[in-house]
Amino acid sequence: MDVLVIVPADLNEAAKIVPLAHLYQVRVLSYDRLIKDCNLDFYISFDNVEVGGLQADYLTKICPEGNYAIIGGAKTDNNSFLLKIGQMNVLEPLIEKGDIKIVYDQFVDRWAEDNGYAHMIECLKKNKDVNAVLVANDGLATGVAKALEEHDLLGKVHISGQDAELSACQRVIAGSQTMTVYKPIEAIAYKAADIAVRLANDDTFENLHMSVNNGKKMVPAMLLPAMVVNRETIKLTVVADGYLKENKIFE
C-alpha cells in the first residue's frame, strides 16, 4: 500500500493513524474532513466556510430580521467549526445592527437525526419565537423538522441544510425546508483518486496554491465549490447531475 485515503469520523483519533502510516512509508490523504495535529500529506474537501456562508446568506435574504437558532454539526468533525465560521461571517453584521438575535447556539454530539430533534426541542423550550434555524446538515434538519411539526411550526420557520439528501429535497419542494447545499460527490471522488495516484507516484504539487493549517503544518489542499439547492435550482443541480431522480423528489 502506498496511499491511505481516510474520511475521519473523529479528527483527534484519526491523527494517531498518520504517524503509523508514515512508519510504513504510506502517505495519507484526508477526504472531506480534516485530520488535525499531524503531518498529513494532503487534504481534499469542499469549501466548508463557503457552505456555511451559503446557508446563512440564503436564510438572511429571505428572513433578514428575527430570532435565529444555530444547530451546528458534530463536535468531533472539523467541518462543523468551518461551517460556523462561514455562518457567522454573514450573521455578525446583522447581529450588530440588531436585526438578528441568536436565541440558541449549540453543536451536536453526532451527525444524527435524533440529535437535531433533541436540540430543536431544547431550543423551543427556551424560546418558541424562532424565525429561522441554521442547521448544519440534512440529517439534523430531519430531526429539526420533526420537532417543529410537533409544535405546529413546520413550514413557518426557515430551515437550512447540507448534503442534498432525498428527504431534504422533498422537504424543499414541499416548503418545509428552505434550502440545502449540494456538494457534488462525483467531483470530489475523481479528484481524490487523481491526487492519491499522484501521491503514490511521489509527484509534487507545485501548481497547487492552496494549503490549510491543521494545527501541526500547512497541509497541501484542494477545496471544491458547493451550490445552493432550492425550489428553483433543484432540477439544475441534483437532478441534472444525476445525483437524485426527479420522480423520487417529486413523488
C-alpha positions in Angstrom: 0.0 0.0 0.0 1.3 3.4 -1.0 -1.6 5.8 -0.1 -4.3 5.7 2.6 -7.4 7.8 2.0 -9.3 8.5 5.2 -12.7 10.0 6.0 -12.1 10.7 9.6 -15.0 10.1 12.0 -13.1 11.7 14.8 -10.5 14.4 13.9 -8.4 13.7 17.1 -8.4 9.9 17.0 -7.6 9.8 13.3 -4.5 11.8 14.0 -3.0 8.7 15.5 -3.2 6.8 12.2 -1.0 9.3 10.3 2.4 8.7 12.0 1.7 4.9 12.0 1.1 5.1 8.2 4.3 7.1 7.8 6.3 4.4 9.6 5.5 2.2 6.6 6.1 4.9 4.0 2.3 5.2 3.4 1.1 8.7 2.6 -2.2 9.9 3.9 -5.0 11.8 2.1 -7.7 13.3 4.4 -11.0 13.1 2.5 -13.9 15.5 3.1 -12.9 16.1 6.8 -9.6 17.5 8.0 -7.4 15.4 10.3 -5.9 17.7 12.9 -2.5 18.0 14.6 -0.4 15.6 12.4 1.9 15.6 9.4 -0.9 15.0 7.0 0.1 14.7 3.3 -3.0 16.1 1.6 -6.5 17.3 2.3 -9.4 17.4 -0.1 -12.8 18.7 0.7 -15.4 21.3 -0.2 -15.0 24.9 1.0 -16.9 24.4 4.2 -16.6 28.1 5.2 -18.3 28.9 1.9 -21.0 26.2 2.7 -21.8 27.9 6.0 -21.9 31.3 4.2 -24.3 30.0 1.6 -26.6 28.7 4.3 -26.6 32.0 6.2 -26.7 34.2 3.2 -29.7 32.4 1.8 -31.7 32.5 5.0 -30.9 36.1 5.8 -32.0 37.2 2.4 -35.4 35.6 3.0 -35.6 36.4 6.7 -33.4 39.5 7.2 -34.8 40.1 10.7 -35.8 38.0 13.7 -34.7 35.2 16.0 -32.2 32.7 14.7 -31.2 29.3 16.2 -28.0 27.6 15.2 -27.7 23.8 15.4 -24.1 23.0 14.5 -22.5 19.8 13.4 -20.7 17.1 15.4 -18.0 18.4 17.8 -15.6 15.7 16.6 -15.8 17.0 13.0 -13.6 19.9 12.0 -16.1 20.8 9.2 -18.6 21.8 11.9 -16.4 24.7 13.1 -15.6 25.8 9.5 -19.4 25.9 8.8 -19.9 28.0 11.9 -17.2 30.5 10.7 -19.0 30.9 7.4 -22.4 31.3 9.0 -21.1 34.0 11.5 -19.3 35.9 8.7 -22.8 36.6 7.3 -24.7 36.9 10.6 -22.4 39.1 12.7 -23.1 42.4 10.8 -26.8 41.7 11.1 -26.4 40.8 14.8 -24.5 44.1 15.4 -27.2 46.1 13.7 -29.8 44.4 15.9 -31.7 42.9 13.0 -31.0 39.3 14.1 -30.8 37.8 17.5 -29.3 34.4 18.2 -31.6 32.6 20.7 -30.0 29.2 20.6 -26.5 28.1 19.5 -25.1 24.6 20.1 -23.0 21.9 18.4 -24.3 18.3 18.5 -22.5 15.2 19.7 -23.2 13.2 16.5 -24.4 13.8 12.9 -27.8 12.2 13.7 -31.4 12.9 13.3 -32.2 12.4 17.0 -29.6 15.0 17.9 -31.2 17.6 15.6 -34.6 16.7 17.2 -33.3 17.0 20.8 -31.7 20.3 20.2 -34.7 21.8 18.5 -36.9 20.7 21.3 -34.5 22.3 23.8 -34.5 25.5 21.7 -38.3 25.6 21.7 -38.4 25.1 25.5 -36.3 28.2 25.9 -37.8 30.3 23.1 -40.8 29.4 21.0 -40.4 32.6 18.9 -37.9 31.3 16.3 -37.9 32.6 12.7 -35.0 30.6 11.2 -32.8 27.7 12.1 -29.3 27.3 10.6 -28.9 23.5 10.6 -25.5 22.1 9.7 -26.8 19.2 7.6 -29.9 17.5 6.3 -29.8 14.6 8.7 -30.0 17.0 11.6 -32.6 19.0 9.7 -34.8 15.9 9.5 -34.9 15.9 13.3 -35.4 19.7 13.4 -38.4 19.4 11.1 -39.9 16.6 13.2 -39.7 18.8 16.3 -41.2 21.8 14.5 -44.0 19.7 13.2 -44.9 18.6 16.7 -45.2 22.3 17.7 -47.2 23.2 14.6 -44.3 25.3 13.3 -43.2 23.3 10.3 -43.2 25.5 7.2 -43.4 28.6 9.4 -39.7 28.5 10.4 -37.0 28.7 7.8 -34.5 25.7 7.9 -31.2 25.4 6.2 -29.4 22.1 5.4 -26.5 20.5 3.6 -25.8 17.3 1.5 -29.0 17.5 -0.6 -30.4 14.3 0.8 -33.5 12.9 -0.9 -35.7 13.6 2.2 -34.4 17.2 2.4 -35.0 17.8 -1.3 -38.5 16.5 -0.8 -39.0 19.0 2.1 -37.6 21.8 -0.1 -40.3 21.1 -2.7 -43.0 20.7 0.0 -41.9 24.1 1.5 -41.0 22.6 4.9 -37.2 23.1 4.4 -36.0 26.4 2.9 -32.7 25.2 1.3 -29.9 22.7 1.3 -26.4 22.7 -0.1 -25.3 20.3 -2.8 -21.7 19.1 -2.8 -21.0 17.0 -5.9 -19.8 13.6 -4.7 -18.5 12.5 -8.1 -16.3 15.6 -8.4 -14.6 15.1 -5.1 -14.2 11.3 -5.7 -12.5 11.7 -9.0 -10.2 14.5 -7.7 -9.3 12.4 -4.7 -8.4 9.4 -6.8 -6.3 11.6 -9.0 -4.4 13.0 -6.0 -4.0 9.6 -4.5 -2.3 8.4 -7.7 0.0 11.4 -7.7 0.9 10.9 -4.0 1.7 7.2 -4.8 4.0 8.4 -7.6 5.7 11.0 -5.4 4.5 13.8 -7.6 5.0 17.3 -6.3 2.1 19.8 -6.2 4.0 22.8 -7.4 1.0 24.3 -9.2 -1.2 24.0 -6.2 -1.6 27.3 -4.4 -3.7 26.3 -1.5 -2.9 24.9 1.9 -4.8 24.5 5.2 -3.5 24.8 8.7 -4.3 21.6 10.6 -2.6 22.7 13.8 0.7 21.0 13.0 1.5 22.1 9.5 0.2 23.9 6.4 -1.3 20.9 4.5 -1.5 21.0 0.7 -5.2 21.2 0.0 -7.9 21.3 -2.7 -11.3 22.8 -1.8 -14.1 22.4 -4.2 -17.2 24.7 -4.6 -20.7 23.8 -3.4 -24.1 25.1 -4.6 -27.4 26.2 -3.2 -30.4 23.9 -3.8 -33.8 25.5 -3.6 -37.1 25.0 -5.4 -35.8 27.0 -8.4 -32.4 25.3 -8.7 -33.2 21.7 -7.7 -33.6 20.4 -11.3 -30.4 22.3 -12.4 -28.3 20.8 -9.7 -29.0 17.4 -8.1 -31.3 16.2 -10.9 -29.1 17.5 -13.8 -26.0 15.8 -12.1 -27.9 12.5 -11.9 -27.4 12.6 -8.1 -31.2 12.2 -7.4 -34.0 11.0 -9.7 -36.6 13.7 -10.4 -39.5 11.3 -10.0 -38.2 10.4 -6.5 -38.0 14.1 -5.4 -41.5 14.9 -6.7 -43.3 11.7 -5.8 
